[in-house]
Amino acid sequence: MQQPAEPTPDPTPSGNIEVVVHAAPKFWPFMGVGAAVGIIIALISAYTGPESPDFSRGSVAGFLAVGFAFAGVLLAGIVFLIVDRVTLKRGRRATAVPTGEPEHH
């Protein structure tokens, strides 16, 4: 017999369910900002660093932009997870009152 991965909360006799309410951050804005910051840093380092005799500044900026954007997205993902955990800990308990017919019988 299989057990559910996460037990469902037992409703109180009145049918109310206790839940945790917290303000969750949005994932994609974090990733976009991380990529943008990485690209900006790549452009700054490409145009302020020494010029390469083999590559133009534009191609160096493109190469660096890809790597720095990837690093920015990784760092933004870590920051997102930290912010999500902090907001979850600051969440408050509330009582949810079901309305209408239950979906599962």
C-alpha positions, -999 to 999 in steps of 0.1 A, spaced: 0 0 0 14 34 -10 15 62 15 11 99 3 44 118 2 29 145 23 0 138 46 -30 160 40 -42 180 70 -73 166 87 -101 192 86 -116 203 119 -151 191 126 -164 224 111 -146 217 79 -120 245 83 -84 239 75 -54 255 91 -29 269 66 3 291 66 0 324 47 31 341 35 42 365 7 61 343 -17 86 361 -41 82 357 -78 107 335 -95 112 350 -129 119 386 -118 147 373 -97 162 354 -126 158 383 -150 175 407 -126 203 382 -121 209 379 -158 207 416 -163 232 423 -136 255 397 -151 253 412 -185 260 447 -172 291 435 -153 302 417 -185 299 449 -205 317 470 -179 346 445 -177 348 441 -216 350 478 -223 372 488 -193 397 460 -195 427 458 -218 419 454 -255 428 420 -271 446 420 -304 428 387 -314 392 397 -306 371 428 -308 356 444 -277 321 434 -289 330 397 -292 347 398 -258 316 414 -244 294 387 -260 314 359 -246 316 375 -211 278 383 -212 269 346 -217 291 335 -188 283 363 -164 245 361 -172 246 324 -163 265 332 -131 240 359 -123 211 336 -128 227 310 -105 233 336 -78 198 350 -82 184 315 -77 202 312 -45 190 346 -33 154 336 -43 156 304 -22 169 324 8 142 350 5 115 324 0 126 306 32 127 338 52 92 348 41 79 313 48 93 315 84 76 349 88 43 335 75 13 335 98 -13 308 105 -48 313 92 -80 292 89 -92 284 55 -130 280 52 -140 257 23 -167 270 0 -189 249 -23 -186 212 -29 -154 193 -21 -133 183 -51 -123 150 -37 -147 126 -21 
